[in-house]
Amino acid sequence: MMPDELTERVIQGDRRALARVMTLLESDDPKGNATWRAIYPRTGSAYRVGLTGPPGTGKSTLVTQLARRYRRADQTVGIVAVDPTSTLTGGAVLGDRVRMGGLAEDPGVFVRSMASRGQRGGLANHTAAVVDVLDAAGMDCVFLETLGVGQEALDVVGETHTTLLVGAPGQGDEVQAMKAGLLELADILVVNQADRDGASALANAWRWVLKGNGGGGDVIWVPPVIETVATTGQGVDEVVKALKEHRFWLINGKGWDQRAERIAGGRVLGALVEHLLSKVQHDSTDSGLWEELVADVVARRLDPVAAARRLTKKVLDEH
């Protein structure tokens, strides 16, 4: 199948074409990359919502509930869920992703699980491109669910318009989130499993920290702290309301354009780093320079920073 034909089918929202392009992108197939470049001009309309938080806090159940409510409002929904990588197959360990199974029967919802493949930052290598595919296909909202919490989960902030931090009682989330700065960066804070002991204490701790910091990452927008029980739907309508209010706030101020610039800038920087790293590794391995510098670091003749600078300078000077 030629990329032009595949591109057209993606833009039309053909589900088989979407799945095929995503598979090609994950395998770094040239056809997938060519299709992504062709559809990129069609992106930019979808509302991108990120969810991060520790495993076991119920992010998948919350996403399912949110998707159902968006569908009741006649909004189309894409869901990209980054899962741990199976040590046996190299694919995604689906875990509680099976709870989203009911959404698969809805033609207005597209769910994609991706293996992290050991990628730091809570996102898989081609996650942003997969989100672009759903955007180009005309999805009104794309939920991006990440893998963990802490400093490694901050990447999702740079990929979405609105970020939800999801915690639950009894997991030390308040300490992890405070250390990572996620409380300052998240736009909406959700304490899920609010029917368990300690939920109110966690919510109050988060409110106290936000009050002391003068709000969230944006001075004007003060992130709400919402208590939910996603398994029953309790509090989910309040989360939907907060999402609508935050999107309205972004669009009616400069926030939407600023976040679009942040997303684009992060994408450019990420692509640049990936390209340069690949080039440096390829050229230095072929010349034997890589092994030479690694040996120098092992022998303490060079420190790692000096070796990296020498490697970069030599390779770039040759081009």
N, C-alpha and C positions, 0 to 999 in steps of 0.2 A: 504494500500500500504506500503510495507516494505521500509525502508530508502535506501537500496541498489538499488532498482529499481528506486526510486525517484532521487537518486544521479546520476544515469546513464542518466536519462532523462534530468536533469538539464545540465549536461556536454554536451549533444547533442543539447542543446538550445531549447528544447521543451517549447513553451510559456506557456502552461497550467501548466507544472511542475514548471516553474519559479514562476508563480503567486501563486501556491499552497504553495511552500516553503516560499515565502515572507509572506503569510498570517499566516502560522504556526509560523514563527519567530516573527511576530508582536504580536501574542497571547501567545508567550513564550511556545509553545507546544514542548514537548520533541522530537517529530519526526522532527520538524523543526530544533531544535538544533543539533540533531544527523546528519541530512543531511548536515547542515552547517559545522560541524566538518569533515565530509567525503569529502566535496568539497574544503575545505580550501587549501589543498596542490596544487590544480589546479589554485589557484589565483596568482596574481602578475604581470600579463601581461597587464592589462588594464591601459590606461592613465586616471587618475582620476582628474577631473577638478571641483573645487568648485566655486559656485557663492553666494555671500552674499550682502546684501544691504536692505534698508527699503522697506516695502510693497509699491507698486505703482510705483516703478522705472522701471518696465518692464522686470524683470529678466526672467519671463516665455516666453515672446515674444522673448527675446534675445536668450534663450536656444533653442527655436524652430528654429530660423534662423541659429544658429550654427549647430544644428543637420542636417538640410537640406544640408548645405554645406559639412559636413563630409560625408553624404550619397552620394553626387555627386562625392566625391573622393573615393567611394566604401568602406567607413569605416562603421562598425556597431556601433550603438550608444545605450547606456542605459541612461535613465534619472530617477533620484530619486529626487522627489520634496517633501520637508517637509512643510506641511500646518498646519494652526491653527486647533485645535480640535473643532468639533461641540459640543456645550453644550447640544444638544438634543440627538445626536446619539453616541457621542464619537468617531466618524470617522473624516476624513479629510474634512475641508471646502474647496472645490476645487477652488473657486474663479476664477481667470483667467486661471486656468489650462485647461479649456475647449478650450483655444486657441491652445493647443497641440493636439487637437482631430485629425487633419489631419495626424499626424505622426503615429497614431495607425494603419493605413492601410498599413504602410511600414513594411515588415517582418524583415527589418534590424534595426528597432528601437523598443525599449521596454520602456514604460513609466510607472512609479509607483509613485503614490501619497501616502504619509504617514502622519498620524496625529501626531502632536508633543506630544500630551497628557501631555502638561504642562512642558515638559522637557526643562531645561535651556540649553543654549549653541547653540540654533538654530537647534539642531538635535534631532530626535526621538531616543528612546532607542536602537532600533535594526537597525538603518540606516546603520551603517558600515557593518553589516552582509548582508543586502540586496544588498549593493554595491558589496560585495564579490560574491553573487549569480550571478550577471550580469558579473562579471569578470570571474568566473569559466565557464560561458556559452559561453565565447569567444568574448564578446563585446570588440571592439578596444578602445572605449572611453566611460567613464561613467561620466555624468554631475550630480553633486550633488548640488541642489538648496536649500538654507537654508531659514530660517523663518524671520530673522530680521537683525538688525545692532547694532553696539555697542559692549560692552564687551561680551555680551551673544552670539555673532556670531563668536567668535574666534575659536570655536571647529572645524569649517570646515577647518581651516588652518592645523590642525593636522591630517586631514583625507584625504588630497588630495595632488597631486603633484604640481598643479598650482591653485592659488586662484585669482578669479576676484572679485573686489569690484565694485558694480554697484550703481551709484547714479543718481540723476536727479535734475534739478533746482527747487528751491522753497521749499525744504524739510529740510533745515538745515543740509544736509548731511556732508558738510565740517566740521562743528563743531563736530558732533557726531563721525565722522571717526577720526578726530584729537585726540579727547579725548580717544577713544578706542585703538589708536595705529594701527588701521587697515591699514592706509596708509603705514606704515612701514612694515607690514606683507603681504599685498597683492602683487601679482606678476604683475598683470595687472589691471589698473584702467579704468573703463568705465563710461563716462558721457552719459547716455541715454537721449532720448527726447531732442536731441541737437537742434531741431527746435524751442524750447521754449526760451523765454527771460531768461537770467541768466545762460544758459548752458556754454557759453564761460567763464564767470566769475568763475564758479565753477571749470571748467577744469584748468584755470590759477591758481586758489588758490591751487589746488592739486599739480600742477607742482611746485609752489613756495615752498610748504611744503617739497616735495620730494627733491628739490634742496638744501634746507637748512639742510636736514637730511642726505645728501650724498647718496641718493638712497633708496632702499627698504630694506627688511629684509636680503637680500644677498648683500654683498658689491659690487660684480662685476656686478650683474644684476640690471639695473636701470629700474624700472617699467614704461612702457609707459602709457600715459594718452590718451585715445581714445574717440572721440565723435561719438555717434551713434544715429540713429533713427531706432530702431528695427522694428517698424511697417512697414517701407518701405525697410529695408535692408541696409540703408545708414550706412557706416562705419563698417559693420559686417565683410566684407572681411579683413579689417585691424585687427580686433580682431582675426580672424582665423590665420592670418599671425603671430601675436604676440604669439599665443598659440604654433604654430609650432616652432617659434624661441626659446621660453622658454623651450619647451621640448628638443629641440636640445641642448640647453645650459646645461640642466640638465644631459642629457645622455653623453655628451662629456666631462663633468667635473666630480666632485664627488657629484654633487647635487642630482642626481637620487638615489644613494645609501643612501645618508644622509637623504633624504626625506622618503625613504622606511623604514629606521631605526626609523625615527620620528613617522611614522604612526604605525609601529609595537610596539614601546615603549608606545605610547599613548593607544593602544588597550590593552596591557598587564596591564598597570596601571589602566585603566578604569574597566577591568574585575576584578582586585584585589579589588578595592574599592567597586564595586558592590557586590562581594562575601562576603567580610568582613562585609559590612553594613547589608546585609541580614542575615548573621549569628548572628551578635551582636543583631539585632532587634528581631530575632526569639527567641534566648536563653534568652535575658533579659525580654522579654514579658512573656515567660513561667514561669520564676522565680519570676516575680513581681518586679524585680529590676528597670525596666524602669519607672514604675509608682512611685516608691520610689524616684528615682533621680529627676524626673520631679517635684515632690512635694517639694523636697529640693531646687530646683532652684526657684520655685514659692515663697517659703518662704525666699529666699535669704540666706539659710544656705550654699548653694554651688553656685558658678558661673557656667555658661554653659560649659566652657572649663574644669574645674575641674570635673564636672559630666561626661563629655565625656571620660576623661582619666580614671576615676574610672570604668566606664562601660566597656571600652575596656580592661583594665587590668584584671578585674574579669572574663570576658567571655573568653579571650585568655588564661588565666592561667588554666582554666578548660579543655583546649584542648591541 
